[in-house]
Amino acid sequence: MDPLNTTHQIATLMEIQPETKPSATSAISQEDVKRAASLMLEADYTVEETIQSFVKRGYSEADATMIVAYASQVKQTVQKKNSGSGVTHIVIGSIALLVGIGLTVADIGYIFYGAIVFGIIKIVQGIIALND
């Protein structure tokens, strides 16, 4: 998973969902939620490990649990978006590959290397996105 893309997705999701943001009077900041989501997405921390990392930083157990609960929602949304893009890559790659092979086999005088290579690359990108 691309860390820059994931960080951008987290930031975007934090802006999209204002109704679920922690309140301004809360001791929890948006940066805390982003940090928790990054730990869970990029460093593969479990919920318990993420809570403990915030407790070690001086947060109460309740605040740490609330931060991680919101970050879990963000993580699920990011993972759903990523899995959709993996399927999209596979579909686009398959179409390009089949068109490239079909036109090459049609023997119209050209070998469509570009479409075939593009299709293979997109299929591999899709598989990688689904496995992340």
PLY file of the C-alpha trace (Angstrom):
ply
format ascii 1.0
element vertex 132
property float x
property float y
property float z
element edge 131
property int vertex1
property int vertex2
end_header
0.00 0.00 0.00
1.36 3.41 -0.94
1.86 5.41 2.33
1.41 8.78 0.62
-1.83 7.68 -1.01
-3.09 6.21 2.28
-2.23 9.39 4.19
-4.04 11.44 1.55
-7.08 9.15 1.79
-7.12 9.49 5.58
-6.95 13.28 5.31
-9.72 13.29 2.71
-11.96 11.06 4.82
-11.43 13.27 7.85
-12.75 16.22 5.81
-15.64 14.29 4.25
-17.17 13.05 7.52
-17.64 16.15 9.69
-20.56 14.63 11.59
-18.29 11.98 13.12
-15.32 14.19 14.00
-14.43 14.56 17.66
-15.73 17.84 19.03
-13.48 20.89 19.31
-13.82 20.81 23.12
-12.64 17.22 23.29
-9.07 16.47 24.33
-8.80 14.44 21.14
-7.47 16.17 18.04
-7.81 15.27 14.40
-4.06 14.65 14.34
-4.51 11.97 17.01
-7.10 10.18 14.89
-4.92 10.48 11.78
-1.96 9.09 13.72
-4.04 6.14 14.96
-5.38 5.43 11.47
-1.84 5.57 10.07
-0.60 3.14 12.71
-3.37 0.70 11.90
-3.12 1.04 8.10
0.59 1.48 7.47
2.22 -0.18 10.47
-0.41 -2.95 10.77
-1.00 -2.28 14.48
-3.93 -4.11 16.04
-6.61 -2.15 17.89
-5.10 -3.16 21.23
-1.57 -2.16 20.19
-2.82 1.21 18.95
-4.69 1.87 22.21
-1.60 0.94 24.21
0.60 3.26 22.15
-1.72 6.18 23.00
-1.87 5.19 26.67
1.95 5.21 26.72
1.84 8.76 25.32
-0.20 9.86 28.33
-3.79 9.53 27.09
-6.41 8.00 29.33
-7.73 4.57 28.40
-11.12 6.09 27.50
-9.61 8.76 25.23
-7.33 6.23 23.56
-10.27 3.89 22.96
-12.33 6.73 21.45
-9.44 7.75 19.16
-8.98 4.16 17.97
-12.73 3.62 17.50
-12.92 6.57 15.12
-9.66 5.54 13.41
-11.13 2.05 12.88
-14.02 3.60 10.96
-11.54 5.51 8.81
-9.48 2.33 8.27
-12.54 0.36 7.12
-13.53 3.09 4.70
-10.00 3.31 3.25
-9.83 -0.46 2.85
-13.19 -0.53 1.07
-12.01 2.18 -1.32
-8.73 0.34 -1.95
-10.42 -2.98 -2.66
-12.70 -1.29 -5.19
-9.74 0.21 -6.98
-8.07 -3.22 -7.13
-11.07 -4.72 -8.87
-11.14 -1.74 -11.23
-7.48 -2.28 -12.14
-8.11 -5.96 -12.83
-11.14 -5.25 -15.04
-9.35 -2.53 -17.04
-6.26 -4.70 -17.37
-8.26 -7.70 -18.52
-10.08 -5.66 -21.16
-6.83 -4.15 -22.46
-5.12 -7.55 -22.49
-7.98 -9.25 -24.32
-8.27 -6.45 -26.88
-4.50 -6.50 -27.44
-4.40 -10.26 -27.89
-7.57 -10.25 -30.00
-6.28 -7.60 -32.38
-2.88 -9.31 -32.62
-4.47 -12.69 -33.40
-6.77 -11.02 -35.97
-3.60 -10.73 -38.12
-4.18 -7.19 -39.36
-0.44 -6.66 -39.63
0.32 -5.29 -36.17
1.29 -6.75 -32.83
-0.33 -4.72 -30.06
2.48 -4.89 -27.51
1.35 -1.74 -25.72
-2.13 -2.99 -24.96
-0.85 -6.41 -23.89
1.85 -5.03 -21.57
-0.54 -2.37 -20.20
-3.13 -5.05 -19.48
-0.66 -7.26 -17.65
0.62 -4.33 -15.58
-2.92 -3.25 -14.60
-3.88 -6.81 -13.61
-0.79 -7.09 -11.40
-1.55 -3.67 -9.83
-5.10 -4.84 -9.11
-3.93 -8.05 -7.48
-1.47 -6.13 -5.32
-4.18 -3.62 -4.30
-6.53 -6.45 -3.32
-3.84 -8.16 -1.23
-2.90 -5.01 0.73
0 1
1 2
2 3
3 4
4 5
5 6
6 7
7 8
8 9
9 10
10 11
11 12
12 13
13 14
14 15
15 16
16 17
17 18
18 19
19 20
20 21
21 22
22 23
23 24
24 25
25 26
26 27
27 28
28 29
29 30
30 31
31 32
32 33
33 34
34 35
35 36
36 37
37 38
38 39
39 40
40 41
41 42
42 43
43 44
44 45
45 46
46 47
47 48
48 49
49 50
50 51
51 52
52 53
53 54
54 55
55 56
56 57
57 58
58 59
59 60
60 61
61 62
62 63
63 64
64 65
65 66
66 67
67 68
68 69
69 70
70 71
71 72
72 73
73 74
74 75
75 76
76 77
77 78
78 79
79 80
80 81
81 82
82 83
83 84
84 85
85 86
86 87
87 88
88 89
89 90
90 91
91 92
92 93
93 94
94 95
95 96
96 97
97 98
98 99
99 100
100 101
101 102
102 103
103 104
104 105
105 106
106 107
107 108
108 109
109 110
110 111
111 112
112 113
113 114
114 115
115 116
116 117
117 118
118 119
119 120
120 121
121 122
122 123
123 124
124 125
125 126
126 127
127 128
128 129
129 130
130 131
